Amino acid sequence: MKLFIGFIKKEFYHILRDRRSLFILFGMPIVQILLFGFAITNEINNVNIAILDHSKDVTTQNIINKISASKYFSVNQFIQKEQDIESVFKKGKTKAVISFQNDFNQNLVKNGHATIQIITDATDPNTANTISNYVNAIIQSHVKEMNKGINIEYQIIPETHMVYNPELKSVFMFVPGIMTVILMLVSAMMTSISITREKELGTMEVILVSPLKPIQVIAGKVIPYIALSVINATVIIILSIFIFKMPIQGSLILLGFESILFIITALALGILISTVSATQQTAMMISLMGLMLPVIILSGFIFPISSMPVPLQFISNIIPAKWFIIIIKAIMLKGVGFSFIWKETLILLVMTLFFIGLSIKKYKIRLE
């Protein structure tokens, strides 16, 4: 036991002396969560739109003023004819054109309806759809104001209530995903080079001739990173709360327990990569390229898993990050207890034991 504790201390000292490792462990996650947290958003603000007003009456002007007064849109151009729409879009600065038909107010008074055409730049489909929905909502609000005091015999008025995220802040969706990606990649990347570094430095022979068993070597490599990754996770959670105003509706203790379990899962996966890699460069390539795309694409971080083809949905089940994102969103946003997330927790635990067991099996007690 004394030898094992000494081995753990040696690993701690080695990490603390390596400034590059400390930067990757603590510097990169802080920079990444700040960049991703502010940069990744599906909200729109001050989007440039153009107006094509064939009518130029009081009603169209009121609608234009209402759209322009919102924080979502900025009217940057008035165009005179439909042929100009394509050239406006080609410049790339305008994302939508709102076109009012001829005699807009007259048709509204005489026929009870008038036409507004919303033309959006759909090179970015999500943004185009969001712009269309926002403009429609502003127009519907204006129509309600116009019909105030008028008794309409039949009305169907849907009332929408957003649960857990009433303000529809995209940061509430992205921060848990960013936290998952950072912990997964950084933890796996750091441990993936731990054993390969010993091989390249020529110190692996010393470990092999020591009385330490394979499980002790692997545990000794993982334990220091667990402690450091827990500090990392704590910093990320603090930044999420105080900078992005991320709520934590559930238990902090449960969140901490689940985070430690996921960290151990990521570290175990990194150790597995380290045992099967011959060089640090190979280990880094596997941990970065082999994990980054699956974690980002197949974890549900950005794209809903239910919208993916069935084969990809099946593959996503072997991505640990998928289960942790479900857990962390449930705790932070929904405030659920362990009884609601025990299945996901069990899956992570089984994955951890599998990675550790496979690492022990792949650990070579002789150099080739």
DAURFEN-V544698 format. One line per field, one symbol per residue. ss: DSSP state (a for helix, b for strand, c for the rest). phi: phi as a letter, one per 30 degrees, with the letter a starting at -180 (. if undefined). burial: b if it has 24 or more other C-alpha atoms within 12 Angstrom, else e. A space follows every 10 residues. Layout:
ss->???
phi->???
burial->???
This chain:
ss->caaaaaaaaa aaaaaaacaa aaaaaaaaaa aaaaaaaaac ccccccbbbb bbbccccaaa aaaaaaaaac ccbbbbbbbc cccaaaaaaa accccbbbbb cccaaaaaaa accccbbbbb ccccaaaaaa aaaaaaaaaa aaaaaacccc cccccccccc cccccccccc aaaaaaaaaa aaaaaaaaaa aacaaaaaaa accaaaaaac cccaaaaaaa aaaaaaaaaa aaaaaaaaaa aacccccccc caaaaaaaaa aaaaaaaaaa aaaaaaccca aaaaaaaaaa aaaaaaaacc ccccaaacca aaaaaaccca aaaaaaaaaa aaaacccaaa aaaaaaaaaa aaaaaaaaaa aacccccc
phi->.ddddddddd dddddddcdd dddddcdded dddddddddd acdbbhddbc cccdchcddd dddddddddd ddbbdcaccc bddddddddd didccabccc ddhddddddd ciabcbcccb dcdceddddd eddddedddd ddddddcdic dcdbbccdcc bdcibddhdd dddddedded dddddddddd ddcddddddd dicddddddd dddedddddd ddeedddddd dedddddddd ddcchddbdc dddddddddd dddddddddd dddddccdbd dddddddddd cddddddcci dccdddddee eddddddcce dedddddddd ddccidcddc bddddddddd dddddddddd dddcdbdc
burial->eeebeebbee bbeebeeeee bbebbbebbb ebbbebbeee ebbbeebbbb bbbbbeeebb eebbebbbee ebbbbebbbe eeeebeebbe eeebbbbbbb beebbeebee eeeeebbbbb beeeeeebeb bbebbeebbe eeeeeeeeee eeeeeeeeee eeeeeeeebb bbbbbbbbbb bbbbbbbbbb bbbbbbbbbe eeebeebeee eeebbbbbbb bbbbbbbbbb bbbbbbbebb eeebebbbeb eeebbbebbb bbbbbbbbbb bbbbbbbbbb eebbebbbee bbebbbbbbb bbeebeeeee eeeeebbbbb bbbbbbbbbb bbbebbbeee beebbebbbe bbeebbebbb eebbeeee
